[in-house]
Amino acid sequence: MNGAVDLPLGLADLSFAASGDALVRRTILPSGVRVLSEQVPGSRSVTLGYWVAVGSRDELPAEAAHSGTPAHAASFGSTHFLEHLLFKGTTTRTALDIAIAFDSVGGEHNAVTAKEYTCYYAKVQDRDLPMAVEVISDMLTSSLLDPVEFENERGVILEELSMAEDDPSDVANERFFEAVLGEHPLGRPIGGSPEAIRAATREAVLTHYRANYRPQDLVITAAGAVDHDLLVTEVTRALTGAGWDLQLDASPVPRRSVNEVAIERGSAILTVDRPIEQANILLGVPGLVASDERRVTMNVLNSILGGGMSSRLFQEVRERRGLAYSVYSFAASYSDAGVFGLYAGCSPSKATQVTELMLAELNRLATGGVTPDELRRAVGQISGGSALALEDSDTRMSRLGRSEITLGEFIDLDESLRRLHLVTAADVQELATDLAGRPLSVAAVGSVDDDTFASIVS
């Protein structure tokens, strides 16, 4: 394959070859259901995903969501709540039946609520794909949202949130998004707050379910040992059997706008005082949106700055000074906003010094650029990591889903590597300069306070 392949919503059938002799196909059913597959030679397993492009960012206060403005919005907590409830039984299967279906064939099944989508997925042997399609289709179309199970699952979700609250790195990450993105919906926690989960009603979650789990919202992706025509047949049979009218004329829901929006920083410094052994520190700025052409350059920058054991952060903070065990950088991109951050876990007494060092390394990248050896290592690291990741059908399935939902284009390994090798040292320094000039935020959890970082962030 040469170049990226567009995935227009108005094109019902699409087929093209991808790197490694893989075959990618997409079919849009008359009802708007989109089915994508990537057939990988030599594979014996298949990973299946059912995607709905609604995530935590789409949640609104209950009264706003109930009014239906915007139509796809959910009240706080509904997205995460529904992800749990779809495993709790349908009109034809109990929760135990769903679990047994996958356990009895050695398969895996789970779900994830993200900031811009929800995905229900399974990995099975190729011969068990029809079962996986049948069960997940049943879950998505025919969930009971039983009142008793609703209350039981409320307790489960609260325990999940408590578990995350006990992990200082999780807390620091949530506070970091809040500090950098402020009032933007992407700054909210994915799982919701305990208050939102306690206040959630079955009526609100049911409204969210009916408004967003429709044929025109559904994207189904499969990668590995999959025959596309058979997949479409099984999907059609399962969804029709569940009562969906797949002959109904409907267009797929439009994709989100990918226009970058202005971000107003939430906090320069946001600390959570806890009597623990380490301070968990996140330092960062607003990043790139998913459609930004510099996202490949961002990958290279991230690799050089904090993406491995040879990175500048690892070498300076851990190897030369012994100030931290874990130190790295990261980037996250969404449709209209993003974040770029640096993390370190260290002794509270060293928190100021470590934060200063992390910021200094970002600034040094902006002022001094990168060396040819650093650029070569970064390109090698990303190239190898990308190729190895695609040995897993899970990665390929997720790539299909994100390609369809977010940007509407498919970029395979060969094209990714071509773009990667076009990145120059000047590109990396220019992006570093841009990032270093953006509003800076620090979020930290541990025996620290705002004064710890006052001399660093204004």
FENHUUR-V963344 format. One record per backbone hydrogen bond with DSSP energy under -1.0 kcal/mol. NH is the residue of the N-H (numbers start at 0). CO is the residue of the C=O. Records with the same first field share a line. If there is no record, write none. Layout:
# FENHUUR-V963344
NH=CO ; CO
This chain:
# FENHUUR-V963344
4=409
6=407
10=7
13=25
15=23
17=21
22=38
23=15
24=36
25=13
26=34
27=11
28=32
31=28
33=217
34=26
35=219
36=24
37=221
38=22
39=223
42=39
45=123
46=222
47=121
48=220
49=119
50=218
51=117
53=51
55=113
56=114
57=54
58=55
59=73
64=60
65=61
67=64
68=63
72=69
73=57
75=59
77=74
80=76
81=77
82=78
83=79
84=80
85=81
86=83
87=84
89=92
90=141
97=93
98=94
99=95
100=96
101=97
102=98
103=99
104=101
105=102
106=101
107=122
109=120
111=118
113=116
117=51
118=111
119=49
120=109
121=47
122=107
123=45
125=43
127=124
128=125
131=127
132=128
133=129
134=130
135=131
136=132
137=133
138=134
139=135
140=136
141=137
143=88
149=145
150=146
151=147
152=148
153=149
154=150
155=151
156=152
157=153
158=154
159=155
160=156
161=157
162=158
163=159
164=160
165=161
166=163
170=166
171=167
172=168
173=169
174=170
175=171
176=172
177=173
178=174
179=175
180=176
181=177
183=180
186=183
187=184
196=192
197=193
198=194
199=195
204=200
205=201
206=202
207=203
208=204
209=205
210=206
211=207
212=208
216=213
218=50
219=33
220=48
221=35
222=46
223=37
224=44
225=223
230=226
231=227
232=228
233=229
234=230
235=231
236=232
237=233
238=234
239=235
240=236
241=237
242=239
243=238
245=243
249=29
252=215
260=335
265=178
266=178
269=441
271=443
273=445
275=273
278=345
279=444
280=343
281=442
282=341
283=440
284=339
286=337
289=333
291=288
294=291
297=293
298=294
299=295
300=296
301=297
302=298
303=299
304=300
305=301
306=302
310=307
311=303
312=304
314=310
315=311
316=312
317=313
318=313
319=314
321=317
322=316
327=342
328=305
329=340
331=338
333=336
338=331
339=284
340=329
341=282
342=327
343=280
344=325
345=278
349=346
350=347
353=349
354=350
355=351
356=352
357=353
358=354
359=355
360=356
361=357
362=358
363=359
364=360
365=361
366=362
367=363
368=364
374=370
375=371
376=372
377=373
378=374
379=375
380=376
381=377
382=378
383=379
384=380
385=381
386=382
387=383
388=384
389=385
390=387
391=388
395=391
396=392
397=393
398=394
399=395
400=396
401=397
402=398
403=399
404=400
405=401
407=402
409=4
415=411
416=412
417=413
418=414
419=415
420=416
422=419
427=423
428=424
429=425
430=426
431=427
432=428
433=429
434=430
435=431
437=434
440=283
441=267
442=281
443=269
444=279
445=271
447=445
451=448
452=449
455=452
456=452
